[in-house]
Structures are given as C-alpha cells and as structure tokens.
Amino acid sequence: MAKHDGAAFAAEVARLQASGALGESGRLRELFDYLAARGPAAAPATQAEIADAVFGQPDTEGDDATARVYIHRLRKRLDDHYAAHAQPDAVRLVLPPGTYALRFAGDESAARPLPGPSWLRRRWPYAAALAALLVLAFWLGRSWGAETNLPPANALWQPFIDSPRPKLIAVGDYYIFGEIDPVRPEEGRLIRDFRVNSPLDLELMQDLEPDRYGTAEDVGLNYLPFSSAYALRELVPILARGGQDVRIVPASSLEADMFTRYDVIYVGLLSGMRLLEEMTFNESGFTVGESYDELIDKPSGLTYTSDEARRIASPVYYRDYGYVARFHTPGGALVAVMAGARDTGLRGISPKLAATELPRGMAGVVASGKPFEALFQITGQQGADLSERLLIARPRSADRR
C-alpha cells in the first residue's frame, strides 16, 4: 500500500466508524471524524484547531487540556480496538505520539510532529552523552572480563559468576516530562514527579487532574543518575569475566518474567528500583521513607536520612547512605542490590563492593551464602565521597520488626 493512499485511508476510516469502536456519537467520535476528514497526508492539527472545531472553544491560546485529554483517549481506543481484532498484515490507523493526525501505522515520515522548543533540544546531547558513557562502561567491562589475569571476585559476586544463568543489570532510571508554556516556550521545564513514571501515568494524571497537568507533554526522555556510570565501571568487569553474558537494561523495562531467565543486579538509587523495591524490602530489616532519602531500621527504630540534597551545594560535610543486599527469588533468580539514597552513597559503596576483600564486618555475613543486607554511611562534600563506614551487616529476615 502506498503511503498517503487516500482510498485505503477512507476505507479504513469507514470500517472503524461502522465497527462501533468509537461510538455512534459523542466527543470521541467527533474528534475522530474531524481528524479523518483532514486526510492521511494533511499537516497535524493544533490543539487550538481541535478545541475550536470539536469542542467549540475558539478562544484557546495555543494549548488546550481538553483537546489533549481526548487525543490520549482516542489513541488508546484505537490501540485497544486493533489489539482486540488483530489480523496479520492488516492496515491500522494510529495517532503517532506528539502528532494530532491520523496516519497509517508505519508511516512515520508523514507524522511530522512539531519540533520541541529550543530548551528541550539543548538537553538531548546530555542524555545521549550519558547513554554513551553507560554503553562504553558495558563494552569495556566485557573486554576486561575476558582477561585471565584479573584478581578473584569477592564473595559477594562469586555466586553470580558460578551461576549458569545470564546476568541482567537493571539501572535505576526516571521518567521526566515537559511542562511547556504556550506563550513563553523558552521558559519550559523538565519535571520529575514521583507519581508519574511513564507516558501512561502522565495520560492518567491528565485525565484526573487536567488543571495541574494541563501543560504537561511526553517528551520521550528518561534520565539516569550520573553515579550509575561509576558503579557500572566497577561492576561490569567482574560480572563479564570469562566472556559471560551480561546485559544492561533500564529498571523501568524490568518485567517479572525476566527473573525466570536471568540473575539480576540492580544499580542505582533507592527511588529508581521500580519492580525491585517491593521484592527487596519485603523481607528486609529496613523500610524506605516516603521521600526515598530515608532508610528506617525496623529492629532499632532508627532513621538514616541522607543530607545530600540539602547540603551538596555548600562546602560543608554531609552524610549519605548506601544499601547492599543479596537474595534468591522464589523462582530461583539470584538478585543483588547496590543502591544509594543519593549519588554520593552509590558512588561511595561501588569500589568497596568491587574490591577483592570486602569490608571487615561484612565479609563473614556474605560468605555464609545466606540472604543478607548491609548499610554504609558515606561522608561527602559537594558530590565527592570522602569516607565510607559500615553501619549494619546482617542476614535478611521476614520476621524482623
């Protein structure tokens, strides 16, 4: 089928309208009919045009939360319909992300989404540079891992090397969205919201709280803490020795069935664990505080709170914390967690955990082979980790209170 095929487009539009998938009437059907009437090759509609033509709101100044919410609903309705009536090689109409136009699936050249504001475009090189740094750490790790003259792995990592399963490193990542002022787009900003961890979450919040999230846009960005690169530099050469299969994925892509095939190592901050958070702290002697800057010790009731966020900009010393654990899942996967409350904590514990000899007080607990956890305090100054001290090393237990 040729791109922009008007006859095929009109036929699929008519089929969808007759199917009842969009209803016989209502705003959703009116929105679909409006976009369909524009044709398969027309320029994308603007939110103001949709607000005027479909919702009778001619005074919208370039941005309209109602139009955006209904676009999200129509996109989901189309996806659900085609998922329920899947046919091989069948044509599909889609609303490409960021584009208010109906297109044939696979016809990205016609989508022509509007370019993002300059403040967003300037951030892409930084995201690409960090991604390149992580890839470099991975491939260097594979080449170093093939060397035979490396020192032996310590008792924390040796079980992973002995395991026949491939290794999966999940790096804690964070979804961020843009908030764009339609009048002053150069003043737009990127936002990290703990309630919004994916484009689907953003769509939901736009439905629930259109006033608050009315100017929010999915801009296709996730970010990684910079300390993850330091941790991977220490960890990958250990796990990849002997040419073992080591893969790296963002924690947001980690799915439950992966634990049936891989041994999993988490590297990142406590706030980025996603699926692994409940799995890790379900049988832990710690609970994570609401802001993720705190770890609360159940047996003693003590709270260990990171000071990094409040003091990193000043020359004063501050405390951060690093958490370590190793355990098996019910399905047999071996799991390790190497997490910092903040960047200083993760960067501080990484060389300690990669060293040939583990810190005194931790070595015996690890060597037992039983599930364990440990907590380090790291003294930092303006992002630099100055010293590390082991506070707790103990077996994990579901009965700790």
C-alpha positions as CSV (number, residue, x, y, z in Angstrom):
1,M,0.0,0.0,0.0
2,A,1.5,3.4,-1.0
3,K,1.9,6.0,1.7
4,H,-0.9,8.6,1.9
5,D,-3.2,6.2,-0.1
6,G,-6.4,8.1,0.1
7,A,-8.7,5.3,-1.0
8,A,-7.3,2.8,1.6
9,F,-7.4,5.6,4.3
10,A,-11.1,6.3,3.5
11,A,-11.9,2.6,3.6
12,E,-10.3,2.0,7.0
13,V,-12.0,5.2,8.4
14,A,-15.4,3.9,7.2
15,R,-14.7,0.4,8.7
16,L,-13.8,1.9,12.1
17,Q,-16.9,4.1,12.0
18,A,-19.1,1.2,11.2
19,S,-17.5,-1.1,13.8
20,G,-18.9,1.0,16.7
21,A,-15.4,1.1,18.3
22,L,-15.7,4.9,18.6
23,G,-19.4,5.0,19.4
24,E,-22.2,6.4,17.3
25,S,-21.8,9.9,18.7
26,G,-20.0,11.9,21.4
27,R,-16.9,13.9,21.5
28,L,-14.5,11.0,20.9
29,R,-16.4,10.1,17.7
30,E,-16.4,13.8,16.6
31,L,-12.7,14.1,17.2
32,F,-12.1,11.0,15.1
33,D,-14.3,12.3,12.3
34,Y,-12.6,15.7,12.4
35,L,-9.1,14.2,12.1
36,A,-10.3,11.6,9.5
37,A,-11.7,14.4,7.3
38,R,-8.3,16.1,7.2
39,G,-7.0,13.1,5.3
40,P,-3.8,10.9,5.5
41,A,-1.3,13.5,4.4
42,A,-2.6,16.7,6.0
43,A,-0.4,18.6,8.4
44,P,-1.2,17.7,12.1
45,A,-3.9,19.7,13.7
46,T,-3.0,22.0,16.5
47,Q,-4.7,21.9,19.9
48,A,-6.3,25.2,19.2
49,E,-7.8,24.0,16.0
50,I,-9.2,20.9,17.7
51,A,-10.6,22.9,20.6
52,D,-12.4,25.2,18.1
53,A,-13.6,22.6,15.6
54,V,-14.6,19.8,18.0
55,F,-15.2,21.4,21.4
56,G,-16.5,24.8,20.4
57,Q,-13.7,26.7,22.3
58,P,-12.4,29.3,19.8
59,D,-10.5,31.4,22.3
60,T,-7.9,28.8,23.2
61,E,-4.4,30.4,23.1
62,G,-2.4,27.5,21.5
63,D,-2.8,25.0,24.3
64,D,-5.9,23.1,25.5
65,A,-6.1,20.4,28.2
66,T,-9.4,19.1,26.9
67,A,-8.1,18.5,23.4
68,R,-5.0,16.8,24.8
69,V,-7.0,14.5,27.1
70,Y,-9.4,13.4,24.3
71,I,-6.4,12.9,21.9
72,H,-5.0,10.5,24.6
73,R,-8.3,8.7,24.9
74,L,-8.7,8.4,21.1
75,R,-5.2,7.0,20.8
76,K,-5.9,4.4,23.5
77,R,-9.3,3.5,22.0
78,L,-7.6,2.8,18.6
79,D,-4.9,0.8,20.2
80,D,-7.4,-1.3,22.2
81,H,-9.6,-1.9,19.1
82,Y,-6.7,-3.2,16.9
83,A,-5.3,-5.3,19.8
84,A,-8.7,-7.0,20.1
85,H,-9.1,-7.5,16.4
86,A,-5.6,-8.2,15.3
87,Q,-5.2,-9.5,11.8
88,P,-1.9,-10.3,10.0
89,D,-0.8,-7.6,7.6
90,A,-4.0,-5.6,8.2
91,V,-3.8,-1.8,7.9
92,R,-4.1,0.2,11.1
93,L,-4.7,3.9,11.8
94,V,-2.8,5.4,14.6
95,L,-2.2,8.7,16.3
96,P,1.6,8.9,16.5
97,P,2.9,10.3,19.8
98,G,3.2,14.1,19.7
99,T,1.1,14.3,16.5
100,Y,-2.5,15.2,16.2
101,A,-3.2,13.5,12.9
102,L,-4.4,10.0,11.8
103,R,-1.8,8.1,10.0
104,F,-1.2,4.6,8.7
105,A,0.9,2.5,11.2
106,G,4.5,2.6,10.0
107,D,4.2,5.8,8.0
108,E,6.4,7.8,10.3
109,S,7.5,10.1,7.5
110,A,4.1,11.6,7.4
111,A,3.8,12.2,11.1
112,R,5.8,15.4,11.1
113,P,5.4,16.2,14.8
114,L,6.2,19.8,15.7
115,P,9.7,20.3,16.8
116,G,10.2,20.8,20.6
117,P,11.2,24.1,22.0
118,S,14.9,25.0,22.0
119,W,15.3,24.4,25.7
120,L,14.3,20.7,25.1
121,R,16.5,20.3,22.1
122,R,19.5,21.5,24.0
123,R,19.1,18.7,26.6
124,W,19.3,15.8,24.1
125,P,23.1,15.9,23.8
126,Y,23.5,15.5,27.5
127,A,21.1,12.5,27.5
128,A,23.0,11.0,24.6
129,A,26.4,11.6,26.2
130,L,25.3,9.8,29.4
131,A,23.9,6.9,27.4
132,A,27.2,6.6,25.5
133,L,29.1,6.6,28.8
134,L,27.0,3.6,30.1
135,V,27.5,1.8,26.8
136,L,31.2,2.4,27.0
137,A,31.3,1.1,30.5
138,F,29.5,-2.1,29.4
139,W,31.7,-2.9,26.4
140,L,34.9,-2.1,28.3
141,G,33.6,-4.4,31.0
142,R,33.1,-7.2,28.5
143,S,36.7,-6.9,27.2
144,W,38.2,-6.7,30.6
145,G,36.1,-9.6,31.7
146,A,37.7,-11.8,29.1
147,E,41.2,-11.3,30.7
148,T,42.5,-14.2,32.7
149,N,44.8,-12.2,35.0
150,L,42.1,-10.4,36.9
151,P,42.1,-10.8,40.7
152,P,39.5,-13.2,42.0
153,A,36.0,-11.9,42.6
154,N,34.9,-11.4,46.2
155,A,32.3,-13.5,48.0
156,L,29.5,-11.0,47.0
157,W,29.9,-11.6,43.3
158,Q,31.3,-15.1,43.0
159,P,27.9,-16.8,43.1
160,F,26.9,-14.8,40.1
161,I,30.0,-15.9,38.2
162,D,29.3,-19.5,39.2
163,S,25.6,-19.4,38.2
164,P,24.7,-20.8,34.7
165,R,22.1,-18.0,34.2
166,P,22.9,-14.9,32.1
167,K,23.3,-11.7,34.1
168,L,21.0,-8.7,33.8
169,I,22.0,-5.4,35.2
170,A,19.0,-3.1,35.8
171,V,20.0,0.5,36.1
172,G,17.6,2.8,38.0
173,D,16.1,5.3,35.6
174,Y,13.5,8.1,35.9
175,Y,10.7,9.3,33.5
176,I,10.6,13.0,33.1
177,F,8.0,15.1,31.2
178,G,8.0,18.6,29.9
179,E,5.9,21.5,31.1
180,I,5.6,23.9,28.2
181,D,4.2,27.4,28.4
182,P,2.4,28.1,25.1
183,V,3.1,31.8,25.4
184,R,6.8,31.6,26.5
185,P,8.0,28.1,25.3
186,E,11.6,29.1,26.1
187,E,10.7,29.0,29.8
188,G,9.5,25.4,29.6
189,R,11.0,22.9,32.1
190,L,11.6,19.2,32.6
191,I,9.8,17.7,35.6
192,R,10.3,14.6,37.7
193,D,7.1,13.6,39.5
194,F,7.1,10.5,41.7
195,R,3.5,9.9,40.7
196,V,4.3,9.9,37.0
197,N,6.7,7.1,36.0
198,S,5.7,6.5,32.3
199,P,3.7,8.1,29.5
200,L,0.7,6.1,30.5
201,D,0.9,7.6,34.0
202,L,1.1,11.1,32.5
203,E,-2.1,10.4,30.5
204,L,-3.8,9.2,33.6
205,M,-2.9,12.3,35.6
206,Q,-4.0,14.5,32.7
207,D,-7.4,12.8,32.9
208,L,-7.6,13.0,36.7
209,E,-6.0,16.5,37.2
210,P,-6.2,18.5,33.9
211,D,-5.6,21.8,35.7
212,R,-2.4,20.7,37.2
213,Y,-1.1,18.6,34.3
214,G,-2.7,20.6,31.5
215,T,0.6,21.9,30.0
216,A,2.5,18.7,30.5
217,E,3.8,16.8,27.5
218,D,5.5,13.5,27.0
219,V,8.9,14.4,25.5
220,G,10.4,10.9,25.3
221,L,13.0,11.4,28.0
222,N,14.3,9.2,30.9
223,Y,17.4,10.1,32.8
224,L,20.0,8.1,34.8
225,P,21.8,9.3,37.9
226,F,25.4,10.0,37.0
227,S,26.7,7.8,39.8
228,S,25.4,4.8,37.9
229,A,28.3,5.1,35.4
230,Y,30.8,4.9,38.3
231,A,29.1,1.8,39.7
232,L,29.0,0.1,36.3
233,R,32.6,0.8,35.8
234,E,33.4,-1.2,38.9
235,L,30.8,-3.9,38.5
236,V,30.7,-4.9,34.8
237,P,34.4,-6.1,34.6
238,I,33.7,-8.5,37.5
239,L,30.5,-10.0,36.1
240,A,31.7,-10.2,32.5
241,R,34.9,-12.0,33.2
242,G,35.4,-15.1,31.1
243,G,33.1,-13.7,28.4
244,Q,29.9,-14.3,30.4
245,D,26.7,-12.9,29.0
246,V,25.9,-9.6,30.8
247,R,23.1,-7.3,29.6
248,I,22.1,-3.9,30.8
249,V,18.5,-2.5,30.8
250,P,16.8,0.4,32.5
251,A,14.9,-0.6,35.6
252,S,11.7,0.7,34.0
253,S,11.9,-2.1,31.5
254,L,12.4,-4.8,34.1
255,E,9.5,-7.3,33.9
256,A,8.5,-10.2,36.3
257,D,9.2,-12.9,33.8
258,M,12.8,-11.8,33.4
259,F,13.5,-13.3,36.9
260,T,12.8,-16.8,35.4
261,R,15.7,-16.4,33.0
262,Y,18.2,-14.1,34.5
263,D,20.2,-13.4,37.6
264,V,19.5,-9.7,38.3
265,I,21.7,-7.0,39.7
266,Y,20.2,-3.6,40.5
267,V,22.4,-0.5,40.2
268,G,21.0,2.9,41.0
269,L,19.2,4.9,43.7
270,L,16.6,3.7,46.1
271,S,14.0,5.8,44.4
272,G,14.6,4.1,41.0
273,M,14.1,0.5,41.9
274,R,10.5,0.1,40.5
275,L,9.6,-3.6,40.4
276,L,12.6,-4.5,42.6
277,E,11.6,-2.2,45.5
278,E,8.8,-4.4,47.0
279,M,10.8,-7.6,46.2
280,T,13.9,-6.3,48.1
281,F,12.3,-4.7,51.1
282,N,9.5,-7.3,51.7
283,E,11.9,-9.5,53.7
284,S,14.3,-6.7,54.8
285,G,15.0,-5.2,58.2
286,F,14.6,-1.8,56.6
287,T,11.7,0.2,55.2
288,V,12.2,3.1,52.7
289,G,11.0,6.5,53.8
290,E,8.4,8.4,51.8
291,S,11.0,10.8,50.2
292,Y,13.4,7.9,49.5
293,D,16.1,9.9,51.3
294,E,15.5,7.7,54.4
295,L,16.0,4.1,55.4
296,I,14.3,3.1,58.6
297,D,15.7,0.3,60.6
298,K,12.9,-1.9,62.0
299,P,14.7,-3.5,64.9
300,S,16.1,-0.3,66.4
301,G,13.6,2.2,65.0
302,L,16.5,4.5,63.9
303,T,16.1,6.5,60.7
304,Y,19.1,7.1,58.4
305,T,18.5,10.2,56.4
306,S,20.6,11.5,53.5
307,D,21.7,15.1,53.8
308,E,23.0,15.3,50.2
309,A,20.0,17.2,48.7
310,R,20.2,19.9,51.3
311,R,23.9,20.4,51.5
312,I,25.6,19.4,48.3
313,A,25.8,23.0,47.0
314,S,27.7,24.2,50.1
315,P,31.3,23.2,51.2
316,V,30.1,21.5,54.4
317,Y,30.3,17.8,55.0
318,Y,27.1,15.7,54.8
319,R,26.0,12.1,55.2
320,D,24.6,9.8,52.5
321,Y,23.9,6.1,52.7
322,G,24.4,3.1,50.5
323,Y,22.4,-0.1,50.7
324,V,23.5,-3.6,49.7
325,A,21.6,-6.9,49.6
326,R,21.7,-10.3,48.0
327,F,18.9,-12.9,48.0
328,H,17.1,-15.5,45.8
329,T,13.6,-15.0,44.4
330,P,11.1,-17.9,44.8
331,G,11.7,-18.7,41.1
332,G,15.4,-19.2,41.7
333,A,16.9,-16.0,40.4
334,L,19.9,-14.6,42.3
335,V,19.4,-10.9,43.0
336,A,21.8,-8.3,44.2
337,V,21.0,-4.7,45.0
338,M,23.6,-1.9,45.1
339,A,21.8,1.3,45.8
340,G,22.5,4.7,47.2
341,A,20.0,7.1,48.8
342,R,21.6,9.7,46.6
343,D,24.6,9.8,44.2
344,T,27.3,10.1,46.8
345,G,26.1,6.9,48.5
346,L,26.2,4.9,45.3
347,R,29.5,6.2,44.2
348,G,31.0,5.6,47.6
349,I,30.0,2.0,48.0
350,S,30.9,0.9,44.4
351,P,34.6,0.5,44.9
352,K,34.1,-1.1,48.3
353,L,31.9,-3.8,46.9
354,A,34.1,-4.4,43.9
355,A,37.3,-4.8,45.9
356,T,38.9,-8.3,46.3
357,E,38.4,-8.1,50.0
358,L,35.0,-7.0,51.4
359,P,35.0,-4.6,54.4
360,R,35.5,-6.1,57.8
361,G,32.2,-6.9,59.4
362,M,30.6,-7.7,56.1
363,A,32.7,-10.5,54.8
364,G,31.5,-13.1,57.2
365,V,27.8,-12.4,56.6
366,V,28.3,-12.5,52.8
367,A,30.5,-15.7,52.9
368,S,27.7,-17.6,54.7
369,G,25.8,-17.8,51.4
370,K,22.6,-16.8,53.0
371,P,20.4,-13.8,52.1
372,F,21.9,-10.7,53.7
373,E,21.8,-6.9,53.7
374,A,24.2,-4.1,54.7
375,L,24.1,-0.4,55.2
376,F,27.0,2.0,54.7
377,Q,27.3,5.6,55.8
378,I,29.3,7.8,53.3
379,T,30.7,11.2,54.2
380,G,30.5,13.6,51.3
381,Q,31.4,17.1,50.3
382,Q,30.0,18.8,47.1
383,G,29.4,15.4,45.5
384,A,32.7,13.8,46.4
385,D,32.7,10.7,48.6
386,L,35.4,11.2,51.3
387,S,35.0,8.2,53.5
388,E,32.8,5.1,54.0
389,R,31.8,3.3,57.2
390,L,29.9,0.1,57.5
391,L,27.0,0.5,59.9
392,I,25.0,-2.7,59.6
393,A,25.6,-6.1,58.1
394,R,23.1,-8.9,58.9
395,P,21.0,-11.8,57.5
396,R,17.7,-10.8,55.9
397,S,14.6,-12.0,57.6
398,A,10.9,-11.6,57.1
399,D,10.4,-11.6,60.8
400,R,12.4,-8.5,61.7
401,R,10.2,-5.9,63.3
